[in-house]
């Protein structure tokens, strides 16, 4: 499983890094999550500059894609040249978006009239784009999921793991990153959020 974590200038570190770190717990299964960007390096909303691991076009060949948020998402949503470089196919890819990443997913035409999650700041813009926003941290419709709130990145990662291998693997990945003394609580909460959107028929595990 090769995963593209789309990361643009002005990105929110919590979105890209938490999701990538949890997903890379699955290296034993041959998984790799890559910071995927339109330029050689990108600088976060707090001034952290990182080098990309994959170019933006990698998203087209990835098995799963996460679109993170950032302070420039509204600007990116109007950049047709940049958006045209993002080719996604929900019939064969797991696709997730978080916070203002949901706005980009809407602009790519991958939400339609389905209800979606986003953060409170982005909510008016997503509604303006014609999307119904629900008051929830996570929702999935088939192979497309959206999440709202910085810490909801864990739910996107857990959903992709559960869809790609099993709920048990998702539980183990969450258990590893959860705070000591609160691991059971964190795992139960994560599974309570994502499990309603997992079914045997939905699994893509080989």
ROFI-306788 format. One record per residue: x, y, z negated of N, C-alpha, C in turn; residue in one letter; residue number from 1. Coordinates in pm, 1 decimal, always signed. Example, Ala and Ser with C-alpha at 12.3 -4.5 7.8 and 13.67 -1.06 7.14 Angstrom:
+1319.0	-569.0	-780.0	+1230.0	-450.0	-780.0	+1320.0	-330.0	-780.0	A	1
+1285.0	-225.0	-708.0	+1367.0	-106.0	-714.0	+1290.0	+3.0	-787.0	S	2
This chain:
+85.0	-118.7	+0.0	+0.0	+0.0	+0.0	+89.1	+124.4	+0.0	X	1
+76.3	+205.3	+103.1	+150.2	+330.1	+113.4	+50.4	+444.5	+94.6	X	2
+83.3	+535.0	+4.1	-10.3	+639.4	-35.8	+50.2	+776.6	-12.5	X	3
-27.3	+863.3	+51.2	+13.6	+1000.8	+74.2	-53.7	+1090.9	-28.1	X	4
+25.3	+1163.0	-106.8	-28.5	+1260.4	-201.1	-5.4	+1397.8	-139.4	X	5
-109.0	+1451.2	-74.5	-93.8	+1576.3	-0.4	-71.1	+1692.1	-97.0	X	6
+40.1	+1761.2	-75.0	+88.7	+1861.1	-169.3	+132.0	+1984.6	-90.9	X	7
+65.0	+2096.2	-115.6	+89.7	+2219.0	-39.4	+151.8	+2325.7	-128.7	X	8
+204.9	+2431.5	-66.1	+256.4	+2544.6	-144.1	+148.2	+2594.0	-239.2	X	9
+189.4	+2625.1	-362.1	+95.0	+2669.2	-463.6	+24.8	+2554.1	-532.8	X	10
+77.2	+2431.4	-514.4	+9.6	+2313.7	-567.8	+7.0	+2309.9	-720.2	X	11
-91.1	+2238.2	-771.8	-103.3	+2214.1	-915.0	-23.0	+2088.0	-948.2	X	12
+78.1	+2104.2	-1032.5	+166.4	+1992.4	-1065.0	+90.5	+1873.5	-1124.3	X	13
-10.5	+1901.6	-1205.6	-84.4	+1794.2	-1270.8	-152.8	+1703.3	-1170.1	X	14
-201.3	+1760.3	-1061.3	-269.1	+1680.9	-958.7	-172.2	+1586.6	-889.5	X	15
-67.9	+1642.4	-832.5	+23.2	+1562.9	-750.6	+107.7	+1466.9	-833.3	X	16
+166.0	+1515.3	-942.5	+263.3	+1434.9	-1014.9	+198.8	+1325.8	-1099.8	X	17
+86.6	+1355.2	-1165.4	+21.2	+1252.3	-1247.4	-29.5	+1139.6	-1159.1	X	18
-97.7	+1174.6	-1050.7	-149.7	+1071.2	-961.0	-36.6	+986.6	-903.9	X	19
+69.0	+1053.2	-855.7	+180.7	+979.7	-796.1	+248.3	+889.6	-897.6	X	20
+267.0	+938.0	-1019.8	+334.8	+859.0	-1122.9	+254.5	+734.6	-1159.9	X	21
+123.4	+750.2	-1175.8	+40.6	+634.2	-1210.8	+38.8	+534.3	-1096.1	X	22
+22.1	+582.1	-975.1	+16.9	+492.1	-859.7	+148.9	+419.2	-839.1	X	23
+258.1	+484.8	-869.1	+388.2	+419.3	-853.0	+415.9	+314.2	-960.6	X	24
+326.2	+302.3	-1058.8	+334.1	+190.1	-1151.8	+307.4	+58.5	-1079.1	X	25
+254.2	+68.5	-957.9	+218.4	-49.5	-880.2	+329.1	-92.3	-783.9	X	26
+448.4	-45.6	-805.9	+560.0	-83.6	-718.2	+579.9	-235.3	-715.2	X	27
+545.8	-302.6	-824.4	+559.3	-447.5	-829.2	+471.7	-513.7	-723.3	X	28
+366.8	-444.5	-680.5	+279.8	-495.8	-574.6	+319.5	-441.9	-436.9	X	29
+431.9	-370.9	-431.1	+476.5	-315.9	-303.5	+418.9	-179.9	-270.7	X	30
+359.8	-113.1	-369.3	+299.5	+17.6	-346.5	+404.3	+127.9	-359.6	X	31
+384.7	+236.3	-284.2	+463.8	+357.5	-303.0	+376.0	+478.2	-275.8	X	32
+375.4	+571.8	-369.9	+305.7	+699.2	-350.2	+409.1	+804.8	-315.1	X	33
+383.7	+878.6	-207.9	+479.5	+976.0	-156.1	+423.0	+1117.8	-165.4	X	34
+504.3	+1211.3	-212.5	+467.5	+1352.7	-203.3	+476.1	+1390.0	-55.5	X	35
+364.0	+1429.4	+0.0	+350.1	+1448.1	+144.9	+311.1	+1592.9	+171.7	X	36
+394.2	+1663.1	+248.9	+376.7	+1807.0	+263.0	+400.1	+1853.6	+407.2	X	37
+347.4	+1972.0	+441.7	+365.0	+2024.3	+577.3	+503.4	+2081.2	+603.1	X	38
+579.5	+2110.5	+497.0	+713.4	+2167.4	+511.0	+812.9	+2085.2	+429.4	X	39
+941.5	+2106.0	+454.0	+1044.8	+2026.9	+387.1	+1037.8	+2037.9	+235.3	X	40
+997.7	+2153.8	+185.9	+982.6	+2172.7	+41.6	+859.6	+2257.9	+15.6	X	41
+801.9	+2240.3	-102.4	+685.6	+2319.0	-143.6	+706.8	+2365.1	-286.3	X	42
+649.9	+2480.6	-317.8	+664.3	+2538.1	-451.4	+528.9	+2542.3	-520.1	X	43
+525.9	+2495.0	-643.5	+400.5	+2484.6	-717.1	+350.9	+2620.7	-763.6	X	44
+230.9	+2621.1	-820.3	+170.4	+2742.9	-873.0	+250.6	+2799.6	-989.6	X	45
+335.2	+2717.9	-1050.5	+418.9	+2762.4	-1162.1	+566.1	+2774.0	-1125.4	X	46
+595.6	+2772.6	-995.4	+731.9	+2797.8	-950.1	+823.6	+2678.0	-943.4	X	47
+767.8	+2555.6	-949.2	+848.9	+2434.2	-938.7	+858.5	+2395.2	-790.9	X	48
+979.5	+2391.2	-738.1	+1000.1	+2356.2	-597.9	+1044.3	+2211.5	-586.0	X	49
+978.8	+2136.7	-498.8	+1013.2	+1996.7	-476.7	+1030.2	+1970.8	-327.4	X	50
+1113.8	+1872.6	-295.1	+1129.4	+1830.6	-156.6	+1025.1	+1723.9	-125.3	X	51
+967.5	+1734.4	-8.7	+868.1	+1634.2	+29.8	+936.9	+1500.2	+54.3	X	52
+859.0	+1394.7	+39.1	+906.6	+1260.2	+70.3	+858.0	+1214.2	+207.2	X	53
+746.3	+1269.3	+250.6	+691.0	+1237.2	+381.2	+631.8	+1363.3	+444.2	X	54
+635.2	+1373.4	+577.8	+570.3	+1486.5	+644.8	+418.7	+1471.6	+643.0	X	55
+349.3	+1580.1	+669.8	+203.4	+1580.3	+661.9	+140.5	+1474.7	+752.4	X	56
+202.4	+1450.8	+866.9	+147.7	+1354.7	+962.5	+145.6	+1211.4	+909.1	X	57
+222.0	+1185.2	+802.7	+222.0	+1052.3	+741.4	+83.5	+1013.8	+690.8	X	58
+2.0	+1113.3	+659.1	-132.2	+1085.4	+607.5	-212.6	+998.5	+702.9	X	59
-187.5	+1010.8	+832.3	-264.3	+934.6	+931.1	-235.5	+785.7	+922.7	X	60
-116.4	+747.1	+879.0	-79.6	+605.4	+874.3	-85.4	+546.6	+734.0	X	61
-106.1	+630.5	+633.4	-110.6	+582.4	+495.8	-234.4	+496.5	+472.2	X	62
-224.0	+407.7	+374.1	-337.7	+324.0	+336.1	-435.4	+400.0	+246.5	X	63
-382.1	+496.3	+173.2	-465.0	+579.4	+85.8	-408.3	+720.8	+85.5	X	64
-496.2	+817.5	+64.9	-457.0	+958.7	+67.5	-525.1	+1030.5	-48.3	X	65
-447.0	+1110.7	-120.3	-502.7	+1199.7	-221.5	-471.4	+1343.0	-180.4	X	66
-572.9	+1428.6	-179.8	-553.5	+1570.5	-150.2	-557.6	+1645.6	-281.9	X	67
-442.5	+1695.6	-324.1	-435.2	+1769.2	-449.3	-481.7	+1913.0	-432.9	X	68
-488.1	+1984.0	-544.6	-537.0	+2121.3	-540.8	-420.6	+2219.0	-555.5	X	69
-454.2	+2346.7	-548.9	-353.7	+2450.1	-564.5	-414.6	+2587.3	-543.5	X	70
-336.2	+2689.8	-572.2	-387.6	+2826.3	-565.6	-401.2	+2878.3	-422.4	X	71
-349.6	+2803.0	-325.0	-360.8	+2846.9	-185.1	-460.3	+2762.9	-105.2	X	72
-536.7	+2679.3	-173.1	-627.7	+2589.3	-100.3	-730.6	+2664.4	-16.8	X	73
-781.9	+2775.1	-69.0	-882.6	+2850.2	+7.2	-821.7	+2906.6	+135.3	X	74
-696.8	+2949.1	+126.2	-624.8	+2997.7	+245.0	-600.3	+2883.1	+343.0	X	75
-558.7	+2768.7	+290.6	-532.7	+2653.1	+375.8	-660.4	+2607.4	+445.1	X	76
-773.8	+2620.3	+377.1	-901.8	+2576.8	+432.1	-941.1	+2655.2	+557.3	X	77
-879.2	+2770.0	+577.4	-908.3	+2851.1	+696.7	-798.6	+2839.8	+802.4	X	78
-695.6	+2760.0	+773.5	-582.6	+2743.7	+865.8	-609.6	+2623.1	+955.9	X	79
-674.1	+2648.1	+1067.8	-712.5	+2537.9	+1156.6	-592.6	+2463.5	+1213.0	X	80
-482.2	+2533.8	+1236.9	-362.0	+2467.4	+1288.0	-309.1	+2366.0	+1186.8	X	81
-308.3	+2404.6	+1059.7	-260.1	+2314.0	+955.6	-357.3	+2197.8	+936.0	X	82
-485.7	+2227.3	+931.6	-584.7	+2121.8	+912.6	-582.2	+2021.7	+1027.3	X	83
-550.6	+2069.3	+1146.7	-548.2	+1979.4	+1263.3	-436.7	+1876.7	+1254.1	X	84
-340.5	+1900.6	+1164.0	-230.7	+1806.0	+1146.0	-267.8	+1692.8	+1050.5	X	85
-384.5	+1704.0	+987.1	-428.9	+1603.6	+889.9	-533.4	+1515.6	+956.6	X	86
-496.9	+1391.5	+983.2	-587.7	+1296.4	+1048.8	-618.8	+1183.2	+951.9	X	87
-744.0	+1175.5	+907.7	-784.1	+1075.2	+809.8	-898.2	+991.1	+864.3	X	88
-903.8	+866.0	+821.3	-1005.6	+773.0	+870.1	-1062.7	+693.2	+753.0	X	89
-1177.8	+734.9	+698.6	-1234.5	+665.1	+583.1	-1280.3	+522.9	+611.9	X	90
-1282.6	+482.7	+737.1	-1319.4	+344.2	+766.6	-1206.2	+248.0	+733.8	X	91
-1083.7	+297.6	+721.4	-969.9	+210.3	+691.7	-879.9	+263.0	+580.6	X	92
-906.5	+385.5	+533.2	-824.9	+445.1	+428.2	-910.1	+475.4	+305.3	X	93
-847.9	+465.8	+188.1	-907.8	+521.5	+67.4	-867.2	+667.6	+61.3	X	94
-963.6	+755.9	+43.8	-936.1	+899.8	+48.3	-993.0	+964.6	-76.5	X	95
-907.7	+1035.6	-149.1	-951.3	+1105.5	-268.5	-910.1	+1251.4	-264.2	X	96
-987.3	+1336.1	-327.8	-953.9	+1477.7	-336.0	-985.2	+1527.6	-475.3	X	97
-907.0	+1624.1	-519.7	-922.9	+1675.4	-654.7	-933.5	+1826.8	-654.8	X	98
-1028.9	+1877.5	-732.2	-1047.2	+2021.5	-750.3	-1055.3	+2093.0	-615.9	X	99
-965.6	+2187.0	-587.2	-976.3	+2258.9	-460.1	-939.5	+2171.1	-341.5	X	100
-882.4	+2052.6	-367.8	-862.8	+1956.5	-259.9	-995.7	+1912.9	-201.5	X	101
-1102.9	+1919.1	-283.2	-1236.6	+1885.9	-234.7	-1280.8	+1983.1	-127.2	X	102
-1240.0	+2109.9	-139.9	-1270.9	+2208.7	-36.9	-1204.7	+2170.5	+94.9	X	103
-1080.3	+2126.3	+89.3	-1010.7	+2084.6	+211.4	-1075.9	+1961.1	+270.9	X	104
-1118.9	+1868.4	+184.7	-1187.3	+1748.6	+233.2	-1316.8	+1786.2	+303.8	X	105
-1387.2	+1885.5	+250.3	-1511.0	+1932.6	+313.4	-1481.3	+1995.1	+449.2	X	106
-1375.3	+2073.8	+455.8	-1339.0	+2138.4	+582.0	-1295.5	+2036.6	+686.9	X	107
-1246.2	+1922.2	+640.9	-1207.6	+1814.9	+734.1	-1328.5	+1732.8	+777.3	X	108
-1445.5	+1764.8	+722.3	-1568.5	+1697.6	+761.8	-1587.0	+1560.2	+702.5	X	109
-1524.5	+1533.8	+588.0	-1528.3	+1399.3	+530.5	-1619.2	+1387.1	+408.9	X	110
-1694.3	+1492.1	+377.0	-1789.3	+1484.3	+266.4	-1932.3	+1488.7	+318.7	X	111
-1956.6	+1575.8	+414.8	-2091.3	+1586.2	+470.2	-2190.5	+1631.5	+364.7	X	112
-2304.5	+1563.6	+354.9	-2406.2	+1603.7	+257.5	-2401.3	+1520.3	+130.3	X	113
-2289.9	+1447.7	+109.6	-2275.5	+1367.9	-11.6	-2239.3	+1458.2	-130.2	X	114
-2288.7	+1429.1	-249.9	-2248.5	+1508.0	-367.6	-2101.9	+1485.2	-399.2	X	115
-2035.7	+1589.4	-449.9	-1891.9	+1582.2	-475.0	-1857.3	+1650.3	-606.0	X	116
-1735.4	+1625.0	-652.3	-1684.1	+1687.4	-774.2	-1573.8	+1785.6	-739.0	X	117
-1562.3	+1890.1	-817.9	-1453.8	+1985.5	-803.1	-1438.4	+2060.1	-934.9	X	118
-1344.0	+2152.4	-942.3	-1326.4	+2231.0	-1064.4	-1419.9	+2351.6	-1062.5	X	119
-1432.8	+2417.4	-1176.4	-1528.6	+2526.5	-1188.2	-1491.2	+2646.7	-1102.0	X	120
-1361.6	+2672.1	-1084.2	-1319.3	+2784.7	-1001.2	-1354.0	+2762.2	-855.0	X	121
-1332.4	+2640.7	-808.3	-1354.1	+2608.5	-666.7	-1500.9	+2584.4	-634.3	X	122
-1580.4	+2555.4	-734.3	-1720.5	+2515.7	-712.9	-1796.7	+2607.8	-616.8	X	123
-1791.8	+2740.9	-633.2	-1867.3	+2826.8	-540.6	-1821.8	+2813.4	-396.2	X	124
-1691.3	+2791.7	-375.6	-1639.2	+2780.1	-239.4	-1683.2	+2649.0	-175.4	X	125
-1686.6	+2541.2	-255.3	-1730.4	+2411.7	-203.2	-1879.5	+2416.9	-169.4	X	126
-1957.1	+2481.8	-255.2	-2099.9	+2498.7	-227.2	-2119.2	+2580.9	-100.3	X	127
-2037.9	+2685.9	-85.6	-2043.3	+2770.3	+34.0	-2012.6	+2689.1	+160.3	X	128
-1930.3	+2584.6	+143.7	-1895.2	+2497.8	+257.0	-2005.5	+2396.9	+286.8	X	129
-2115.4	+2403.6	+210.1	-2230.6	+2317.6	+236.8	-2233.8	+2188.0	+160.2	X	130
-2153.9	+2179.6	+53.3	-2144.6	+2055.1	-23.6	-2217.2	+2070.8	-156.6	X	131
-2292.3	+1969.0	-195.7	-2356.3	+1966.7	-326.8	-2252.1	+1927.5	-431.2	X	132
-2234.4	+2010.0	-532.1	-2137.5	+1983.5	-638.3	-2211.5	+1934.9	-761.9	X	133
-2164.9	+1823.0	-817.3	-2227.7	+1767.4	-937.1	-2138.2	+1789.6	-1058.8	X	134
-2199.1	+1790.8	-1175.7	-2127.9	+1814.1	-1301.1	-2074.6	+1680.8	-1353.1	X	135
-1966.3	+1636.3	-1295.4	-1907.1	+1507.0	-1329.5	-1757.8	+1512.4	-1299.5	X	136
-1677.7	+1427.9	-1367.0	-1533.7	+1428.8	-1342.5	-1492.1	+1352.5	-1217.7	X	137
-1578.6	+1260.7	-1172.6	-1539.6	+1171.9	-1062.7	-1663.7	+1112.5	-997.9	X	138
-1658.1	+1100.1	-865.8	-1762.7	+1029.4	-793.0	-1701.1	+971.5	-666.9	X	139
-1750.6	+857.0	-625.1	-1701.0	+794.6	-501.4	-1819.1	+748.6	-418.6	X	140
-1804.4	+762.5	-288.5	-1902.9	+713.3	-192.2	-1825.4	+629.6	-91.5	X	141
-1834.9	+499.0	-103.3	-1756.4	+413.9	-15.2	-1608.4	+436.5	-37.2	X	142
-1537.4	+472.1	+67.8	-1392.4	+490.5	+60.3	-1349.9	+633.3	+32.9	X	143
-1444.9	+721.6	+1.1	-1413.6	+862.5	-24.2	-1452.2	+899.6	-166.8	X	144
-1357.2	+957.3	-240.3	-1381.7	+995.6	-379.3	-1337.7	+1139.3	-402.0	X	145
-1404.9	+1204.4	-497.0	-1365.7	+1339.4	-537.9	-1362.9	+1345.8	-689.6	X	146
-1278.4	+1434.9	-741.6	-1263.8	+1449.4	-885.8	-1254.5	+1596.9	-920.4	X	147
-1297.8	+1630.5	-1041.3	-1294.5	+1768.8	-1084.9	-1223.1	+1785.3	-1217.8	X	148
-1129.7	+1879.3	-1223.3	-1051.4	+1903.2	-1344.0	-912.2	+1844.7	-1332.6	X	149
-813.3	+1917.3	-1381.3	-673.6	+1875.8	-1363.4	-646.3	+1733.2	-1410.7	X	150
-697.8	+1698.1	-1527.7	-669.0	+1566.9	-1583.1	-749.6	+1455.7	-1516.9	X	151
-838.5	+1491.8	-1424.9	-914.3	+1389.8	-1352.8	-828.7	+1317.1	-1250.4	X	152
-703.6	+1359.4	-1233.8	-613.2	+1289.0	-1142.5	-597.0	+1143.0	-1184.5	X	153
-606.7	+1117.1	-1313.4	-595.4	+978.5	-1361.7	-708.7	+892.0	-1307.2	X	154
-826.6	+951.3	-1288.1	-940.0	+874.9	-1238.1	-921.7	+840.6	-1090.7	X	155
-869.0	+934.2	-1013.4	-840.9	+903.6	-872.9	-740.4	+789.7	-862.8	X	156
-634.4	+797.5	-944.0	-532.3	+692.7	-940.0	-590.7	+558.5	-983.0	X	157
-669.5	+557.8	-1090.7	-728.5	+432.5	-1139.5	-824.1	+374.0	-1035.2	X	158
-899.6	+459.1	-968.2	-993.2	+412.9	-864.1	-918.4	+347.6	-748.5	X	159
-810.2	+411.6	-703.3	-732.7	+355.5	-592.1	-671.3	+221.5	-631.5	X	160
-619.3	+211.9	-754.2	-561.5	+85.5	-798.6	-668.8	-22.7	-807.7	X	161
-782.7	+11.1	-865.5	-889.9	-87.4	-878.3	-940.2	-133.5	-742.3	X	162
-947.6	-40.8	-646.4	-991.4	-77.1	-512.5	-884.1	-155.9	-438.6	X	163
-757.6	-122.5	-463.5	-648.8	-185.7	-389.6	-605.1	-319.1	-444.4	X	164
-621.1	-340.3	-575.4	-584.8	-469.1	-635.4	-698.4	-518.6	-724.3	X	165
-707.6	-465.8	-846.9	-812.1	-512.8	-937.5	-832.7	-413.1	-1049.8	X	166
-946.5	-426.5	-1117.2	-972.1	-344.3	-1235.2	-868.0	-371.3	-1343.2	X	167
-824.5	-495.7	-1353.4	-724.0	-530.8	-1453.7	-595.1	-453.6	-1430.9	X	168
-552.1	-442.7	-1306.1	-431.2	-365.5	-1276.5	-450.7	-217.5	-1308.5	X	169
-570.3	-167.0	-1282.6	-599.6	-27.3	-1315.4	-593.3	-5.9	-1466.2	X	170
-647.6	-99.3	-1541.0	-643.2	-91.1	-1687.3	-499.0	-91.6	-1737.2	X	171
-415.9	-177.8	-1680.2	-276.7	-188.0	-1724.9	-198.6	-61.1	-1692.1	X	172
-225.4	-2.9	-1574.6	-156.8	+120.7	-1537.0	-197.1	+234.6	-1630.4	X	173
-325.6	+243.2	-1662.5	-372.5	+346.7	-1753.7	-319.6	+323.2	-1894.7	X	174
-312.4	+196.7	-1936.1	-261.2	+164.3	-2069.2	-117.2	+211.4	-2084.6	X	175
-38.4	+198.1	-1980.1	+102.4	+237.8	-1985.9	+118.3	+387.8	-2008.6	X	176
+35.9	+467.3	-1941.8	+55.0	+612.9	-1948.6	-23.3	+677.7	-2062.9	X	177
-116.8	+606.1	-2122.9	-200.4	+663.5	-2228.4	-118.9	+689.9	-2355.2	X	178
-159.1	+788.7	-2436.0	-88.2	+819.7	-2560.2	-88.8	+700.6	-2657.1	X	179
+20.3	+684.3	-2725.8	+31.0	+579.2	-2827.2	-71.7	+606.3	-2937.4	X	180
-138.0	+501.0	-2980.3	-240.1	+514.6	-3082.7	-377.4	+545.0	-3026.5	X	181
-382.1	+577.7	-2897.2	-509.5	+608.5	-2832.5	-527.5	+531.1	-2702.3	X	182
-444.9	+429.2	-2682.5	-443.9	+358.8	-2555.5	-578.5	+292.4	-2524.2	X	183
-634.6	+224.7	-2620.9	-763.9	+158.9	-2597.7	-869.8	+261.9	-2560.5	X	184
-870.4	+373.9	-2632.2	-966.7	+480.8	-2606.3	-953.2	+533.4	-2463.2	X	185
-829.1	+559.9	-2421.1	-805.0	+614.4	-2288.1	-842.5	+515.3	-2178.4	X	186
-805.9	+390.1	-2197.3	-837.1	+288.4	-2096.9	-988.0	+271.9	-2084.6	X	187
-1056.4	+264.2	-2197.0	-1202.1	+247.5	-2193.7	-1269.6	+365.4	-2124.7	X	188
-1222.0	+486.6	-2152.5	-1279.8	+605.4	-2089.9	-1258.1	+604.0	-1938.9	X	189
-1135.7	+572.8	-1895.9	-1106.8	+570.0	-1752.7	-1191.1	+465.9	-1681.1	X	190
-1203.0	+348.6	-1740.3	-1281.7	+243.2	-1676.9	-1430.4	+276.9	-1676.2	X	191
-1475.7	+345.3	-1780.0	-1616.1	+385.4	-1784.6	-1648.6	+482.6	-1670.2	X	192
-1551.3	+564.1	-1633.8	-1571.5	+662.6	-1526.8	-1566.3	+597.9	-1388.7	X	193
-1467.2	+511.3	-1364.4	-1447.1	+460.5	-1228.0	-1518.3	+329.0	-1198.1	X	194
-1542.4	+247.2	-1300.6	-1597.0	+113.1	-1274.1	-1731.7	+113.3	-1203.0	X	195
-1820.1	+212.0	-1227.8	-1947.0	+211.8	-1152.9	-1928.8	+222.8	-1001.7	X	196
-1809.6	+265.9	-959.0	-1785.1	+284.6	-816.4	-1697.1	+173.7	-758.1	X	197
-1681.8	+65.1	-835.4	-1604.6	-50.8	-791.1	-1697.6	-170.7	-785.4	X	198
-1691.5	-244.0	-678.1	-1768.8	-367.7	-667.2	-1686.1	-468.1	-589.9	X	199
-1712.6	-598.0	-605.5	-1637.1	-698.5	-528.4	-1640.8	-670.0	-378.9	X	200
-1754.5	-622.7	-331.9	-1768.2	-595.7	-188.0	-1683.8	-477.5	-146.3	X	201
-1654.5	-386.8	-244.0	-1579.2	-266.8	-210.8	-1429.6	-287.2	-215.1	X	202
-1384.8	-396.9	-273.2	-1241.4	-419.2	-289.8	-1172.4	-432.6	-154.7	X	203
-1052.2	-371.8	-145.2	-973.3	-385.9	-24.6	-852.6	-476.0	-47.7	X	204
-847.8	-536.2	-165.5	-734.4	-623.9	-196.2	-729.3	-740.5	-101.0	X	205
-609.3	-779.4	-66.2	-592.4	-890.7	+27.0	-633.1	-1020.7	-40.5	X	206
